[in-house]
Amino acid sequence: MIDAMAGTLASVHNMLAGTVDALRPLATSKEEALLLAEAMANVADLHNAGVDPRAMIYAHAALMFGAFYGPKMLEILAINRMRAAGNGQAATA
């Protein structure tokens, strides 16, 4: 469970760091994400709360898709805007 949490944390941080220049310092290594996940697990152990492992797997998959396709889509939009500006056309989207 901690590995899944670490993967999700790393995905979120790296997705943000990869899509917005100002957030590049948020890029997180696997080791840093593991430390955060362990700390979160320790806090969760103090409370009577749990996360369904299936929900964690689906959330991680969704974040991985976002981390993979998000920066690519932003780059495509930027290219289209530059092309439209160069042709004197209004950019769509």
C-alpha positions as CSV (number, residue, x, y, z in Angstrom):
1,M,0.0,0.0,0.0
2,I,2.8,2.4,0.8
3,D,4.4,1.8,-2.6
4,A,1.1,2.6,-4.3
5,M,0.8,5.8,-2.3
6,A,4.4,6.7,-3.1
7,G,3.8,6.1,-6.8
8,T,0.7,8.3,-6.7
9,L,2.5,11.1,-4.8
10,A,5.4,11.0,-7.2
11,S,3.0,11.1,-10.2
12,V,1.1,14.1,-8.9
13,H,4.2,16.1,-8.1
14,N,6.0,15.2,-11.3
15,M,2.8,15.9,-13.4
16,L,2.6,19.4,-11.9
17,A,6.3,19.9,-12.3
18,G,6.2,18.8,-15.9
19,T,3.3,21.0,-17.0
20,V,4.0,24.4,-15.3
21,D,7.5,25.9,-15.3
22,A,6.9,27.6,-12.0
23,L,6.2,24.3,-10.4
24,R,9.4,22.5,-11.5
25,P,10.8,22.4,-8.0
26,L,7.9,20.1,-7.0
27,A,9.5,17.3,-9.0
28,T,9.8,14.4,-6.6
29,S,12.1,11.4,-6.6
30,K,10.8,7.9,-5.8
31,E,12.7,8.0,-2.5
32,E,11.2,11.4,-1.5
33,A,7.7,10.1,-2.4
34,L,8.3,6.9,-0.3
35,L,9.2,9.1,2.7
36,L,6.0,11.1,2.3
37,A,3.9,8.0,1.9
38,E,5.4,6.4,5.0
39,A,4.7,9.6,7.0
40,M,1.1,9.6,5.7
41,A,0.7,5.9,6.6
42,N,1.9,6.6,10.1
43,V,-0.6,9.3,10.5
44,A,-3.4,7.2,9.1
45,D,-2.5,4.4,11.6
46,L,-3.5,6.8,14.3
47,H,-7.0,7.2,12.9
48,N,-9.7,4.7,12.1
49,A,-9.7,5.4,8.4
50,G,-8.6,3.3,5.4
51,V,-8.4,3.5,1.6
52,D,-9.7,0.8,-0.6
53,P,-6.6,-0.5,-2.5
54,R,-8.7,-0.7,-5.7
55,A,-9.5,3.0,-5.4
56,M,-5.8,3.7,-5.0
57,I,-4.9,1.7,-8.1
58,Y,-7.5,3.5,-10.2
59,A,-6.4,6.9,-8.9
60,H,-2.8,6.0,-9.7
61,A,-3.7,4.9,-13.2
62,A,-5.6,8.1,-13.8
63,L,-2.7,10.2,-12.5
64,M,-0.3,8.3,-14.7
65,F,-2.4,9.0,-17.8
66,G,-2.5,12.7,-16.8
67,A,1.3,12.7,-16.2
68,F,1.9,11.1,-19.6
69,Y,-0.6,13.0,-21.7
70,G,-0.9,16.3,-19.9
71,P,2.4,17.8,-20.9
72,K,2.0,16.5,-24.5
73,M,-1.5,18.1,-24.8
74,L,-0.1,21.4,-23.4
75,E,2.7,21.3,-25.9
76,I,0.3,20.6,-28.8
77,L,-1.9,23.6,-27.6
78,A,1.1,25.9,-27.5
79,I,2.3,24.8,-31.0
80,N,-1.2,25.4,-32.4
81,R,-1.4,28.8,-30.7
82,M,2.0,29.8,-32.2
83,R,1.0,28.6,-35.6
84,A,-2.3,30.5,-35.4
85,A,-0.5,33.7,-34.3
86,G,2.0,33.3,-37.1
87,N,-0.8,33.0,-39.7
88,G,-2.8,35.8,-38.3
89,Q,-5.6,33.4,-37.3
90,A,-7.3,33.2,-34.0
91,A,-6.2,30.2,-32.0
92,T,-9.0,27.8,-30.9
93,A,-9.0,26.1,-27.5
